[in-house]
Amino acid sequence: LSSLKKFDEIKKANQAAAKKLVEDQLSSSSEDDDEDAEVKQGKILDKTFTIYTSQTDGDASELERTRQYMNEAFQSGAMTCLICIASVKRNQAVWSCCGCFCIFHLVCIQKWAKDSLFLVSSPLTDDDFGKKDYPWPCPKCRFEYKRSETPSRYYCYCGKVENPTVDPWLVPHSCGQICEREFKPSCGHKCLLLCHPGPCPPCPKMVTTTCHCKKAKPVPRRCSAKEWSCRLPCGRTLLCGQHTCENSCHAGDCQPCPRVSKQRCICGRQTAERLCASPQWQCDQVCRKRLPCGNHTCEQVCHAGPCGDCPRSGKRSCPCGKTKFTLPCTEDVPTCGDSCDKILECGIHKCSQRCHRGPCEICRQEVEKQCRCGKHTKRMPCHKPYLCETKCTKIRDCQKHQCRRKCCSGNCPPCDQVCGRTLGCRNHKCPSGCHRGSCNPCPETVDVKCNCGKTVIKVPCGRERTIKPPKCKQLCSRPPTCHHSTQEKHYCHFGQCPPCRQPCQKTLTCGHLCPVSCHDEALVKQTGSHQSAGPWEQPSEPAFIQTALPCPPCEVPIPVYVLKKEKNPLPCHSANPYSCKRYCGRLLDCQNHTCMKECHHVTKLNSSADAKKAGPECSQCEEECTKPRPSGCPHRCVLPCHPGDCPSCLQMLKIKCHCKLSVLYVECLKLTCADLKAKEHLISCKNQCPKELPCGHRCKEICHSGSCPLSCSQKVKLRCLCKRLKKEIQCSKIQEGQVSLECDELCKEMKRKASEIKEAEAKAAIEEEKRRQQAELEAFENRLKGRRKNKRRKDEVEVEQSLWQKYKNLIMLPMFGVAVVMV
């Protein structure tokens, strides 16, 4: 029954907490949701370690490390690989060091181990390579791993599951099972947390143990803090054997006795005050006791026990060691006279002197010596070393610099220069000696602060440029930038504060308060006159500037009368008599049109009869006069729109006369008011008509309309057929065929004589043509007979040719060709 009652109480508490959580989520904004999630995440971690922290009296440093690793695992981008200085994501294969529990990318740690092993084994010779399993260190804590321990697969933190699946409800890279790793130091129990990063927390098992001094009764305690003190005096006997330990109950051996007492030295000659913890001590005096030989005294410093026999008693050897003598202790051993034959310092030759006391001389024999590098030989004394001046050109283990040591034996020392390369953090340089491969990660940490500096997180050096600054729970302390005395409460942030959302509350000109949100710092699109430098310049994005906008017009409704006596509510900023949007309709002064303006105010006139007459506020008629004009007048009235009849037209008409040759200017009024006869007279140009009669003579009438008269009064000359006789007769009579002129006898006689003359000329031409042809024929015959040229020239008679004889061929040939073509 008690368990059921307890279960119901817990159930009700959980339901109430869930209901409160839903209400908080519905009432909070998006930013508050993110912040609440982080706060709740921290609370969950705090509750996870509450039992450990509240009931553990021992060292809680490992517990704090585990908590830190768990917190970083849940924060996106908090875990950083120290090798590549990049974030460790949920879906990436990782490896965790068992010494410092730092997390690295699996690919990065494999490359690190390979490079480390290569650097360690590169200076070795071929004989030593492979005989020893050289370790590789962790990049952070330098914990050493064997070559066989190089990671090749991706496991969870506890090492149970290979390639753990990504689960948003679990810790990243965790399998979700119980850890079950043994605690360190081993206590026989295993970790009960789910698979987690970092070290396992202290053992939470309950055991019954007694205190260090075993005086108190056993009590139940946590296994991680099973060793405890009862705070009573220890009471164990110290090493001096005279006093007891006065410290409170403690672990391990008691401390040395802190008291001081008078104690004699080992030989018993002197007495001094010394610590009880060190009762045995030596004085600085020589023993000087008589030895058993009776001739010598003991030369040892303060000692315990007997002094021993005389060192000069018994058989003694000569200096070279070849001959032994039995002599009393008072006599010195003589030399044997034989050669010394001791090996000299060179280790090759022997001493050639007779048996002597003291050290042998140096070896002075000349030998053929080879230098240390083996490139040169020289004859010189054996005791002198031979070093040549040749500098070693081998590359040191860094694979960058030469050895440059004189007469090097081939085993070049490590490079003594500093690496000095910039580390991956881009802030520090490698302080290690010159080496191959990549440098060690930067061990420094950098503080990343929020804007106010109250919230700080530590990140690896170089990560501060990419990691987001921490979210600060402190309220922003910046003064408001708008006209309000206080700003809305919001958390610490970078950049500008969010725009103020408080009501403006400025007093408008109408007396009302501005109800819209604060607009002192509104973003307005900048419309600058930026002129591009050329067609290659890309159009820039529109820039926004922060400026204060004026308050909008007041929208408080106020009842207002329109001009047509209608009552409507209007906003305060436009609360004035307004138009009904209809036409005015008042008769204008022209008495022809009405006012086309929208409904507007008109000054009241005195006469009630003029209620529909236009006032001074109405529009003025600006149209032209559209009244009909007299028939035949093409002009408009020169006056604007006016009442009454239009004035007479005084404009001049530009017209052509009847004959269409002259331009006349006639008053429009005369032309429109004249009858047909007067119009005929006005349009005439008063000149002779230019038209031709059928006989070919010009019309003799004045410019007229219609067709010209057919009877021509012009006098012409009539000739006979031979053109000798002539007579003047009226043209109309000749056209009618009434008059003719015949040739007389004299005309006929003249025709007969002319024909005779023509016949004589034709005969003469024929004769001339015959003579010419005969001359040509004779000339041709003479050329055939071979007569001399000079004689032919004498006999030839030059005959002048006529035009027809010269050009008849040129005339006849084309005519003949045309005839052929026509045929």
C-alpha positions in Angstrom: 0.0 0.0 0.0 2.8 2.4 0.8 4.5 1.8 -2.6 1.2 2.4 -4.4 0.6 5.6 -2.5 4.1 6.8 -3.3 3.7 5.9 -7.0 0.5 8.0 -7.2 2.2 11.0 -5.6 5.0 10.8 -8.1 2.5 10.4 -11.0 0.6 13.5 -10.0 3.9 15.5 -9.7 5.0 14.5 -13.1 1.6 15.4 -14.7 1.7 18.8 -13.0 5.3 19.4 -14.3 4.3 18.4 -17.8 1.4 20.7 -17.8 3.5 23.6 -16.6 6.1 22.8 -19.3 3.5 23.0 -22.1 2.2 26.3 -20.8 5.6 27.8 -20.7 6.4 26.7 -24.2 3.2 28.2 -25.6 3.8 31.5 -23.8 7.5 31.9 -24.7 9.0 33.3 -27.9 11.4 31.4 -30.3 14.5 32.9 -28.7 13.2 32.1 -25.2 12.6 28.5 -26.3 16.2 28.1 -27.3 17.4 29.6 -24.1 15.0 27.5 -22.0 16.2 24.4 -23.8 19.8 25.2 -22.8 18.8 25.9 -19.2 16.8 22.7 -19.0 19.6 20.8 -20.5 21.9 22.1 -17.8 19.3 21.2 -15.2 19.1 17.7 -16.5 22.9 17.3 -16.2 22.8 18.8 -12.7 20.1 16.3 -11.7 22.2 13.5 -13.2 25.1 14.2 -10.9 23.2 15.5 -7.9 23.5 12.2 -5.9 27.2 12.0 -6.6 28.0 15.6 -5.6 25.8 15.6 -2.5 27.0 12.3 -1.1 30.6 12.1 -2.2 33.2 13.4 0.2 36.2 12.4 -1.9 37.9 13.9 -4.9 35.2 15.2 -7.3 37.6 16.3 -10.1 36.8 13.3 -12.3 33.1 13.9 -11.8 33.5 17.6 -13.0 35.5 16.4 -16.0 32.7 13.9 -16.9 30.1 16.7 -16.5 32.1 19.0 -18.8 32.5 16.3 -21.5 28.7 15.6 -21.3 27.9 19.3 -21.7 30.2 19.7 -24.7 28.7 16.6 -26.3 25.2 18.1 -26.3 26.3 21.5 -27.5 26.6 21.7 -31.3 30.2 22.6 -32.3 31.6 22.5 -28.8 33.7 19.4 -29.3 36.8 20.2 -31.3 39.5 17.9 -32.8 42.8 19.3 -31.7 44.6 17.9 -34.8 42.5 19.6 -37.5 41.0 22.3 -35.3 37.5 21.5 -36.6 34.2 20.7 -35.0 33.3 17.1 -34.3 29.9 16.4 -35.8 27.4 13.7 -34.8 27.8 11.6 -37.9 31.6 11.5 -38.0 33.8 8.6 -36.8 35.7 9.5 -33.7 38.3 8.1 -31.2 38.6 8.9 -27.5 41.9 8.8 -25.6 41.8 6.6 -22.5 44.2 8.9 -20.7 42.7 12.4 -21.1 39.4 11.3 -22.8 39.9 14.0 -25.5 37.9 13.2 -28.7 39.6 13.2 -32.1 38.4 12.4 -35.7 39.3 8.8 -36.4 41.0 9.8 -39.7 43.0 12.5 -37.9 44.3 10.2 -35.1 45.3 7.5 -37.6 47.4 10.0 -39.6 48.8 11.3 -36.3 49.9 7.8 -35.2 51.4 7.0 -38.6 53.4 10.3 -38.6 54.6 9.8 -35.0 55.8 6.3 -35.7 57.6 7.4 -38.8 59.4 10.2 -36.9 60.5 7.9 -34.1 61.8 5.2 -36.4 63.4 7.4 -39.1 66.8 7.9 -37.3 67.2 4.1 -36.8 69.5 2.0 -38.9 68.3 -1.0 -40.9 69.6 -3.4 -38.2 67.5 -1.8 -35.4 64.4 -1.2 -37.4 61.5 -3.5 -36.5 63.1 -5.0 -33.4 61.3 -2.7 -31.0 57.6 -1.7 -30.9 58.0 2.0 -30.6 54.9 3.8 -29.1 53.0 6.8 -30.4 51.7 9.5 -28.0 48.2 11.1 -27.6 48.3 14.7 -29.1 47.0 16.2 -25.8 48.2 14.2 -22.8 51.1 12.3 -24.4 49.8 9.0 -23.1 51.7 6.4 -25.1 50.1 3.7 -27.2 51.7 0.7 -28.8 51.8 0.3 -32.6 49.3 -2.5 -32.4 46.9 -0.1 -30.5 46.5 2.2 -33.5 42.7 2.6 -34.0 41.2 1.2 -37.1 37.5 1.0 -36.4 34.9 3.4 -35.0 33.4 2.3 -31.6 31.2 3.9 -29.0 32.6 5.4 -25.8 32.3 2.1 -23.9 33.7 0.0 -26.8 30.7 -2.4 -27.1 29.1 -1.3 -30.4 31.0 -0.7 -33.7 29.7 2.1 -35.8 27.0 3.3 -33.5 23.9 4.8 -35.2 23.1 8.5 -34.9 20.2 8.9 -32.4 19.0 12.4 -31.5 17.8 11.1 -28.1 21.2 9.8 -27.1 24.6 11.4 -26.5 26.5 11.7 -29.8 28.7 8.7 -30.5 27.0 6.7 -27.7 25.4 3.3 -28.0 22.8 4.0 -25.3 23.7 0.9 -23.2 25.1 0.8 -19.7 28.8 1.7 -19.7 30.0 -1.2 -17.4 33.7 0.0 -17.5 35.7 -0.8 -14.5 36.5 2.2 -12.2 40.0 3.5 -11.9 41.4 2.8 -9.4 39.8 -0.6 -9.5 37.3 -1.3 -6.7 35.6 -4.3 -8.1 32.5 -2.4 -9.4 31.5 -1.1 -12.8 30.1 2.2 -14.1 26.3 2.4 -14.1 25.8 5.4 -16.3 24.8 5.0 -20.0 27.6 5.0 -22.5 29.1 8.5 -22.0 32.2 10.6 -22.9 34.9 11.4 -20.4 36.1 9.5 -17.3 33.6 7.5 -15.3 32.3 9.3 -12.2 33.3 8.0 -8.7 31.9 4.6 -7.8 28.4 5.2 -6.3 28.1 1.7 -4.6 27.5 1.6 -0.8 30.0 -0.4 1.3 30.5 -0.7 5.0 34.0 0.4 6.1 35.8 1.6 9.2 38.1 4.6 9.6 41.9 4.7 9.0 42.8 4.0 12.6 40.3 1.2 13.0 39.0 2.7 16.2 35.5 3.8 15.1 32.6 1.5 14.2 32.1 0.5 10.5 29.6 2.8 8.7 28.0 2.5 5.2 29.6 4.9 2.7 30.1 5.3 -1.1 32.7 3.0 -2.5 34.5 6.0 -4.0 34.8 7.6 -0.6 35.1 4.4 1.6 38.3 5.6 3.3 37.3 8.1 6.0 38.7 9.6 9.1 37.1 9.6 12.6 39.0 12.8 13.5 40.4 11.2 16.7 44.1 11.2 17.5 46.0 8.4 15.7 48.1 7.2 18.8 50.4 4.8 16.8 54.1 4.6 17.9 56.4 6.5 15.7 59.7 5.2 14.2 61.7 6.9 17.0 60.1 4.4 19.4 59.6 7.0 22.1 56.6 9.1 21.0 53.2 8.5 19.6 51.4 10.1 16.5 49.4 13.1 17.6 47.7 13.7 14.2 44.0 13.0 13.7 43.0 9.7 12.1 44.7 9.5 8.7 45.5 7.1 5.9 49.0 5.6 5.2 52.1 5.7 7.4 52.5 8.3 10.1 54.6 11.3 9.5 58.2 11.4 11.1 58.4 12.5 14.7 58.5 16.3 14.8 60.1 16.6 18.2 63.8 17.5 19.0 66.1 15.6 21.4 69.9 15.4 22.3 71.5 12.5 20.4 75.1 11.2 20.1 76.9 10.6 16.8 77.8 7.1 15.6 81.3 7.3 17.1 79.9 8.8 20.3 82.3 11.7 20.5 79.8 14.5 20.0 76.3 15.3 21.2 73.7 17.6 19.4 70.0 18.4 19.3 68.4 16.7 16.4 65.0 15.6 15.2 63.7 12.4 16.7 63.0 11.1 13.2 66.7 10.9 12.4 68.6 9.6 15.5 71.7 8.3 13.6 74.2 10.9 12.4 77.9 11.3 11.6 80.3 13.9 12.9 83.1 15.4 10.8 86.0 14.0 12.9 88.4 11.2 11.8 88.4 8.1 13.9 92.2 8.1 14.7 91.9 4.9 16.7 95.1 2.7 16.9 95.0 -0.2 14.5 96.0 -3.8 15.6 99.4 -3.4 14.1 100.2 -0.7 16.6 102.0 1.5 14.1 99.1 3.2 12.2 95.7 4.8 13.1 92.3 4.5 11.5 91.8 7.2 8.8 88.0 6.7 8.4 85.5 9.4 9.3 83.1 8.8 12.3 81.8 5.2 12.0 80.3 2.4 14.0 81.9 -1.0 14.8 85.6 -2.0 14.8 88.2 -0.2 12.6 89.5 -3.4 10.9 93.1 -4.6 10.1 96.0 -2.5 8.9 95.8 -2.0 5.2 99.7 -2.5 4.8 99.7 -5.9 6.5 100.1 -9.2 4.6 101.6 -9.8 1.1 101.9 -6.7 -1.1 102.7 -6.4 -4.8 105.1 -4.1 -6.5 103.7 -1.2 -8.6 103.6 -3.3 -11.8 102.0 -6.2 -10.0 104.5 -8.9 -11.2 106.3 -9.5 -7.9 104.9 -9.9 -4.4 106.7 -9.1 -1.1 106.1 -10.0 2.5 107.2 -7.0 4.5 106.3 -5.3 7.8 103.7 -2.5 7.6 106.3 0.1 8.3 108.3 -0.5 5.1 107.3 0.5 1.6 107.2 -2.1 -1.3 110.2 -1.6 -3.6 110.1 -1.7 -7.5 111.0 -5.0 -9.1 113.1 -3.6 -11.9 111.1 -5.3 -14.7 109.3 -3.4 -17.4 105.9 -2.0 -16.4 103.9 -3.5 -19.4 100.6 -1.8 -18.2 98.1 -1.0 -21.0 98.3 2.7 -21.6 95.2 4.9 -22.0 95.1 4.3 -25.8 94.2 0.6 -25.0 96.7 -0.6 -27.7 100.2 -0.1 -26.5 102.0 -1.0 -23.2 104.1 1.1 -20.9 107.8 0.6 -21.8 109.3 2.0 -18.6 110.6 0.0 -15.7 108.4 -0.7 -12.7 107.5 2.6 -11.2 105.1 4.3 -8.8 102.4 6.6 -10.0 100.5 6.7 -13.3 102.1 5.8 -16.6 103.0 8.4 -19.1 100.9 9.1 -22.2 101.5 7.0 -25.4 103.9 8.7 -27.7 104.2 6.1 -30.5 103.4 7.3 -34.0 100.7 5.3 -35.7 98.6 5.7 -39.0 95.4 7.1 -37.7 92.1 7.4 -39.6 89.8 10.3 -38.8 86.4 9.8 -37.3 84.5 10.2 -40.6 86.9 7.8 -42.3 87.7 10.0 -45.3 91.4 10.9 -44.3 94.4 9.2 -42.7 97.5 10.7 -41.0 100.6 9.5 -39.1 100.7 11.1 -35.7 101.2 10.3 -31.9 98.9 7.7 -30.6 97.6 9.8 -27.7 96.4 12.6 -29.9 92.9 12.3 -31.6 92.7 12.9 -35.3 89.8 15.1 -36.5 89.7 16.3 -40.1 88.1 19.6 -41.3 85.6 18.0 -43.6 82.0 19.0 -42.7 79.3 16.4 -42.8 76.7 16.9 -45.6 74.2 14.4 -44.4 70.6 15.5 -43.7 69.6 15.3 -40.0 66.5 13.5 -38.8 64.4 16.6 -39.5 65.0 16.0 -43.2 65.6 19.8 -43.7 69.0 20.8 -42.4 72.5 19.4 -43.0 74.7 18.1 -40.1 77.6 20.5 -40.8 79.6 19.0 -38.0 83.4 18.6 -38.6 84.6 15.0 -39.1 81.2 13.4 -38.2 81.2 9.7 -37.5 77.9 9.2 -39.4 75.7 9.1 -36.3 74.5 12.7 -36.7 73.0 14.3 -33.6 69.4 15.5 -33.6 68.7 18.9 -35.2 69.1 21.6 -32.6 67.2 24.3 -34.4 63.7 25.4 -33.4 60.8 24.4 -35.7 59.1 27.8 -35.6 56.3 26.9 -38.0 52.9 28.4 -37.4 50.6 26.0 -35.7 47.1 25.2 -36.9 45.7 27.8 -34.5 47.4 30.6 -36.6 48.3 32.4 -33.3 51.5 30.6 -32.0 54.6 29.0 -33.5 55.9 25.5 -32.8 58.4 25.6 -29.9 59.7 22.1 -30.5 62.9 21.2 -32.2 63.1 20.9 -35.9 61.1 17.8 -36.9 59.4 16.0 -39.7 55.7 15.8 -40.3 53.0 17.9 -38.8 53.5 19.9 -35.6 51.8 19.1 -32.3 48.5 20.8 -31.7 48.6 24.1 -29.8 48.2 23.3 -26.1 46.9 26.8 -25.3 43.3 27.6 -24.6 41.5 30.9 -25.3 38.6 32.6 -23.5 35.6 33.4 -25.6 33.5 36.0 -23.9 30.1 37.4 -24.5 29.6 41.1 -25.2 29.4 42.1 -21.5 32.3 39.8 -20.6 30.4 38.0 -17.7 30.0 34.7 -19.5 33.2 33.0 -20.6 34.0 29.6 -22.2 37.4 28.1 -22.8 38.1 26.8 -26.3 41.3 25.4 -28.0 43.5 28.1 -29.4 42.5 28.9 -33.0 38.9 27.9 -32.4 37.9 31.3 -31.2 37.5 32.6 -34.8 34.8 30.0 -35.8 33.0 29.2 -32.6 30.0 31.1 -31.6 30.3 33.3 -28.5 28.4 32.0 -25.5 24.9 33.0 -24.8 24.8 35.3 -21.8 21.9 35.2 -19.3 22.6 38.7 -18.1 20.3 41.5 -19.3 21.6 44.1 -21.8 22.9 47.2 -20.0 23.1 49.5 -22.9 21.2 52.8 -22.7 18.2 53.2 -25.0 18.9 54.9 -28.3 15.4 56.2 -28.9 13.4 58.8 -27.0 12.1 56.4 -24.4 13.7 56.5 -20.9 14.0 52.7 -20.6 14.3 49.9 -23.2 12.7 46.5 -23.4 14.4 43.9 -21.3 16.6 41.5 -23.4 19.6 39.4 -22.9 23.3 40.4 -23.6 24.1 40.3 -27.3 26.5 41.5 -29.9 25.8 44.2 -32.5 22.9 46.6 -32.3 20.0 46.2 -29.9 16.7 45.0 -31.4 14.4 47.8 -32.5 12.2 49.3 -29.8 8.7 47.9 -29.9 7.2 50.3 -27.3 4.4 52.7 -28.3 5.7 56.0 -29.5 3.5 58.1 -27.3 4.7 61.4 -28.8 2.2 64.3 -28.7 0.9 65.1 -32.2 0.0 68.6 -33.4 -3.7 67.7 -32.9 -3.1 66.9 -29.3 -3.5 63.1 -29.5 -0.6 60.6 -28.7 1.1 58.6 -31.4 -0.1 55.0 -31.0 2.3 53.2 -33.4 5.5 51.4 -32.4 8.7 53.4 -31.8 10.1 54.6 -35.1 13.2 56.5 -34.1 15.5 53.9 -35.6 13.7 52.6 -38.7 15.6 50.9 -41.5 15.1 52.9 -44.8 16.3 51.8 -48.2 19.0 54.3 -49.3 18.3 55.8 -52.7 21.6 57.4 -53.5 22.7 58.6 -56.9 25.5 56.1 -57.3 27.0 56.2 -60.7 28.7 53.0 -61.9 32.3 53.3 -63.0 31.7 51.3 -66.2 29.7 48.4 -67.7 31.9 45.9 -65.9 30.9 47.1 -62.4 28.3 44.8 -60.8 25.2 46.4 -59.5 25.5 46.8 -55.7 22.9 45.6 -53.3 20.5 48.2 -51.9 21.9 49.8 -48.7 19.7 50.4 -45.7 20.3 53.3 -43.3 18.9 53.8 -39.9 16.9 57.0 -39.6 14.0 58.5 -37.6 10.7 58.5 -39.4 8.0 61.2 -38.7 4.9 60.1 -36.8 2.1 59.0 -39.1 -1.1 61.1 -39.5 -3.5 60.8 -36.6 -6.2 58.2 -37.2 -8.6 59.1 -34.3 -12.1 59.3 -35.8 -13.8 62.7 -35.6 -17.3 63.6 -37.0 -17.0 66.1 -39.8 -19.7 67.7 -42.1 -19.2 67.5 -45.9 -19.9 70.4 -48.2 -23.3 68.9 -49.1 -24.4 69.0 -45.5 -23.7 65.3 -44.9 -22.1 64.2 -41.6 -19.4 61.5 -41.7 -16.6 60.4 -39.2 -13.1 61.1 -40.5 -9.5 60.5 -39.2 -8.2 63.3 -37.1 -5.5 64.3 -39.6 -8.1 64.9 -42.3 -10.9 66.2 -40.1 -11.9 69.2 -42.3 -14.9 69.9 -44.5 -14.4 67.7 -47.5 -15.8 67.2 -50.9 -18.5 64.7 -51.9 -16.6 64.0 -55.1 -19.5 65.1 -57.3 -19.4 67.9 -59.9 -20.2 71.4 -58.8 -22.7 72.1 -61.7 -23.0 75.9 -61.3 -23.5 78.0 -64.4 -20.3 79.8 -65.4 -20.1 83.4 -66.6 -20.0 82.3 -70.3 -23.7 81.1 -69.9 -22.7 78.1 -72.0 -21.0 75.7 -69.6 -21.2 74.6 -65.9 -18.4 74.2 -63.2 -16.7 70.8 -63.6 -14.7 71.0 -60.3 -15.4 68.5 -57.5 -17.7 69.6 -54.8 -16.1 72.7 -53.2 -16.8 75.7 -51.0 -18.5 78.6 -52.7 -18.9 82.1 -51.2 -22.5 82.8 -50.5 -24.0 85.5 -52.8 -26.4 88.1 -51.5 -29.2 87.3 -54.0 -31.1 84.1 -53.4 -31.9 84.0 -57.1 -28.2 83.4 -57.9 -28.0 80.2 -55.9 -27.0 78.3 -59.0 -24.6 80.9 -60.3 -20.8 80.2 -60.2 -18.9 81.9 -57.4 -15.3 83.2 -57.3 -14.1 79.7 -56.2 -15.5 78.0 -59.3 -13.4 77.3 -62.3 -13.2 79.8 -65.2 -14.3 78.7 -68.6 -11.2 78.3 -70.8 -12.8 76.7 -73.8 -13.1 78.2 -77.3 -16.3 79.6 -78.7 -18.2 76.8 -80.4 -21.1 78.8 -81.8 -21.9 78.1 -85.5 -20.3 80.5 -88.1 -21.9 82.0 -91.2 -22.1 79.7 -94.2 -18.8 79.7 -96.1 -16.7 81.1 -93.2 -14.1 78.5 -92.2 -12.8 80.5 -89.2 -13.6 80.1 -85.6 -14.7 82.9 -83.3 -11.6 84.8 -82.1 -13.2 85.4 -78.7 -13.2 82.8 -75.8 -16.5 81.2 -74.9 -18.9 84.2 -74.5 -22.6 85.0 -74.2 -24.5 86.5 -77.1 -23.7 86.6 -80.9 -20.2 86.3 -82.3 -18.6 89.4 -83.9 -18.1 89.6 -87.7 -15.1 87.7 -89.2 -12.4 90.2 -90.2 -9.8 87.6 -91.3 -8.4 87.5 -94.9 -8.9 84.5 -97.0 -6.1 83.3 -99.2 -7.6 81.9 -102.5 -6.5 81.5 -106.1 -8.1 83.2 -109.0 -10.1 81.5 -111.8 -7.0 80.9 -113.9 -5.2 79.4 -110.8 -2.0 81.5 -111.5 -2.4 84.3 -108.9 -3.1 84.2 -105.1 -5.6 86.7 -103.9 -6.3 87.9 -100.3 -10.0 88.7 -99.8 -11.9 89.7 -96.6 -13.9 86.7 -95.4 -16.9 89.0 -94.6 -17.0 90.4 -98.2 -16.8 86.9 -99.7 -19.4 85.3 -97.6 -21.9 88.2 -98.0 -21.4 88.7 -101.8 -23.8 87.3 -104.5 -22.6 85.1 -107.5 -21.7 88.1 -109.8 -19.8 89.9 -107.0 -18.0 86.6 -106.1 -17.0 86.2 -109.8 -15.6 89.7 -109.8 -13.7 89.3 -106.4 -12.1 86.0 -107.4 -10.8 87.4 -110.8 -7.2 88.5 -111.0 -8.0 91.1 -113.8 -5.3 89.6 -116.1 -5.7 88.0 -119.5 -6.8 84.4 -119.4 -3.8 82.1 -119.9 -5.8 79.2 -121.5 -5.2 78.1 -125.1 -8.0 77.8 -127.6 -8.3 74.7 -129.9 -6.6 76.7 -132.6 -3.5 77.1 -130.4 -3.9 80.9 -129.7 -4.3 82.4 -126.2 -7.8 83.4 -124.9 -8.3 87.2 -125.2 -10.8 87.4 -122.3 -10.0 88.7 -118.7 -9.6 86.0 -116.0 -12.9 84.3 -115.9 -14.6 81.1 -114.7 -15.8 78.3 -116.9 -14.6 77.5 -120.4 -13.2 80.0 -122.9 -15.2 81.1 -126.1 -14.6 79.0 -129.3 -14.4 81.9 -131.8 -10.8 83.1 -132.2 -10.4 86.7 -133.4 -6.6 86.4 -133.9 -5.3 87.2 -137.5 -2.9 84.7 -139.1 -0.9 84.6 -142.4 -2.2 82.2 -145.1 0.4 81.0 -147.8 0.1 79.1 -151.0 1.6 75.6 -151.5 4.9 77.0 -152.8 5.1 79.4 -150.0 5.5 82.4 -152.2 2.1 84.1 -151.9 0.7 85.1 -148.3 -2.4 86.8 -146.9 -3.7 87.9 -143.4 -7.1 86.3 -142.5 -9.0 85.9 -139.2 -8.3 82.5 -137.4 -11.9 81.5 -137.0 -12.5 81.7 -140.7 -9.5 79.4 -141.5 -10.7 76.9 -138.9 -14.1 76.9 -140.6 -12.4 76.3 -144.0 -14.1 79.3 -145.6 -10.9 80.9 -147.2 -8.0 79.2 -149.3 -5.0 80.7 -151.4 -4.0 79.1 -154.8 -0.6 79.3 -156.7 -0.4 81.5 -159.8 1.6 80.9 -163.2 4.8 82.4 -161.9 4.8 79.9 -159.1 4.4 77.0 -161.5 7.3 78.3 -163.8 9.6 78.5 -160.8 8.8 74.9 -159.9 9.7 73.7 -163.4 13.1 75.4 -163.4 14.0 74.0 -160.0 13.2 70.4 -161.2 15.5 70.8 -164.3 18.4 72.0 -162.1 18.0 68.9 -159.9 18.1 66.5 -162.8 21.3 68.1 -164.2 23.0 67.7 -160.9 22.0 64.1 -160.7 23.5 63.3 -164.1 26.8 65.0 -163.2 27.0 63.0 -160.1 26.6 59.7 -162.0 29.3 60.7 -164.4 31.7 61.6 -161.6 31.1 58.2 -160.0 31.9 56.3 -163.2 35.2 58.2 -163.6 36.3 57.4 -160.1 35.5 53.7 -160.5 37.5 53.6 -163.7 40.5 55.2 -162.0 40.5 52.7 -159.2 40.3 49.8 -161.6 43.4 51.1 -163.5 45.4 51.6 -160.3 44.6 48.0 -159.3 45.8 46.6 -162.6 49.0 48.6 -162.4 49.9 47.1 -159.0 49.4 43.6 -160.4 51.8 44.3 -163.4 54.7 45.3 -161.1 55.2 48.8 -162.3 57.5 50.9 -160.3 55.9 53.0 -157.7 57.4 56.3 -158.9 56.0 55.7 -162.5 52.6 54.7 -161.0 52.5 57.9 -159.1 53.1 60.0 -162.2 50.5 58.3 -164.2 47.9 58.4 -161.4 45.4 61.2 -161.5 44.3 62.4 -158.2 40.5 62.6 -158.1 38.8 64.2 -155.2 36.1 61.9 -153.7 32.7 63.1 -152.7 31.2 62.5 -149.2 29.0 59.7 -150.4 32.0 57.9 -151.9 34.0 58.2 -148.7 31.4 57.1 -146.2 29.0 54.9 -148.2 30.5 51.7 -146.8 30.1 52.9 -143.2 26.5 53.7 -143.9 25.5 50.7 -146.0 27.0 48.0 -143.8 24.9 48.8 -140.7 21.8 49.2 -142.8 22.4 45.8 -144.5 22.9 44.2 -141.1 19.7 45.6 -139.7 17.8 44.4 -142.8 19.1 40.9 -142.4 18.1 40.9 -138.7 14.6 42.1 -139.6 14.2 39.4 -142.2 
